[in-house]
Amino acid sequence: MIYLIFVIGLMLGSFMGVIVKRLEKPKTIIAKPSHCEFCQRNLKPIDLIPLVSFAVNLGKCRYCHKKIGWFYPAVELNVALALAINYQVVFARTQNIWAVIFSSIIVFCLVLAIWTDIKYMVIPDTVTSCILASALVLFFTFNFNFNQFLGAIIGSGFLAIMALAGRGKWMGWGDVKIMLGIGLWLGYPLIISQLLVSFMLGGFISALLLAFKIKKIKDIIPFGPFLIIATLIIYWLNFSIIKLWF
């Protein structure tokens, strides 16, 4: 089953890559079929097989032979691995296919938010709304307790204070909104672990980017990806720093 989930993830990842790329010009998301960005030639089904087409064509367009780049295969592999891991963890934990489905929707949206934040420094409201809606379904179906609600308050509230104090410079409002769904999904005390890991991860990666001169001190580094990576790590490991200490 996990291999089927991986294949489905590759196909969804291919679709996600198109969505992210076309967010530069939102009107083209569904208005135009898949095509080469260089020669504008419409791609055939054989050109759109996730990972395989990229490998067979050596990372180039089959028609104009321009290099495509690693963005599309990276997104495809990212989604496939995330969904496969989520299936393995959640089904083993709950033995409930509906928990797998709605948690997979959240994971898909989280991965989408990583790429949009990296490329455009934006987390679309449709993505945060989808995460919150799926978290609410899981809340009312499986996790109906105050700790889940508390997680949403702590996660979103803490970042909202930072956003207000820094007037949007320390923390973006997209991060605040996505934490509402994440907090409800993780609940308390996992949200505490998520916040700690995200800030540690953000500080470490930012230091590396500055040390290797990939980024300058004045450059803005999106925090959303660190929040999301920390979320997935804490959720899959079910790791609580609070319980470990106390």
Secondary structure, DSSP 8 states (H G I E B T S, - for coil): -HHHHHHHHHHHHHHHHHHHHHTTSGGGTTTS--B-TTT--B--GGG-STTHHHHHTTTB-TTT--B--SHHHHHHHHHHHHHHHHHHHHHHHH--HHHHHHHHHHHHHHHHHHHHHHHHS---HHHHHHHHHHHHHHHHHT--SHHHHHHHHHHHHHHHHHHHHTTTSSS-HHHHHHHHHHHHHH-TTHHHHHHHHHHHHHHHHHHHHHHTTSS-TTS---SHHHHHHHHHHHHHHT--HHHHH-
